[in-house]
Amino acid sequence: MNEDDDIILDEDDDYSDEETRKKRLVDYQNLKFKYSTEFDFKTNQYATFIMNSLEVDKEINLNTFREYKVEDTKFKILYASNSADDLRRSLNSFYDMLIMVTRTLNSFS
């Protein structure tokens, strides 16, 4: 996939129809920019709670691939895109949400 293949969607699109779901990136191997990291939490339950809380927030940009998984007490993320700007925007949003969810978990656990 090259930059000319980027998918442009209507701002009013709710990303819920079958045709749009098929346009989502399903593999990150050929994407130019990648970012991955892991966060270690006290328990597997905390890591799973964080992942489940963040997973429901759909990635608006269909040109950005994201993957979340939990292994033991580690919450691992992978983001990839052909555009550095798209990747930066997605990661900024991710970290904003991660901070909010982590603060909520700390307040109630």
Residue pairs with C-beta under 8 A, 6 or more apart in sequence:
1 25
1 30
1 31
1 82
2 82
3 82
3 83
6 63
6 82
6 83
7 23
7 62
7 63
9 15
9 20
9 62
13 20
15 21
15 58
15 60
15 62
20 62
23 62
24 62
25 31
25 62
25 63
25 64
25 65
25 80
26 65
27 65
28 34
28 65
28 67
28 78
28 80
31 65
31 80
31 81
31 82
32 81
32 82
32 83
33 80
33 81
33 82
33 83
33 84
33 87
34 78
34 79
34 80
35 77
35 78
35 79
35 80
35 87
35 91
36 76
36 77
36 78
36 79
37 76
37 77
38 74
38 75
38 76
38 77
39 47
39 50
39 74
39 75
39 76
39 98
40 73
40 74
41 47
41 50
41 73
41 74
41 75
42 73
43 73
44 70
44 72
44 73
46 73
46 105
46 109
47 70
47 72
47 73
47 74
47 75
48 70
49 101
49 105
50 75
50 98
50 101
50 102
50 105
51 68
51 69
51 70
51 75
53 97
53 101
53 104
54 68
54 94
54 97
54 98
54 101
55 68
57 97
59 66
59 90
61 81
61 86
61 89
61 90
63 81
63 82
63 83
63 86
64 79
64 80
64 81
64 86
64 87
64 90
65 78
65 79
65 80
65 81
66 77
66 78
66 79
66 80
66 90
66 94
67 77
67 78
68 75
68 76
68 77
69 75
69 76
70 76
77 94
79 87
79 90
79 91
79 94
80 87
81 87
81 90
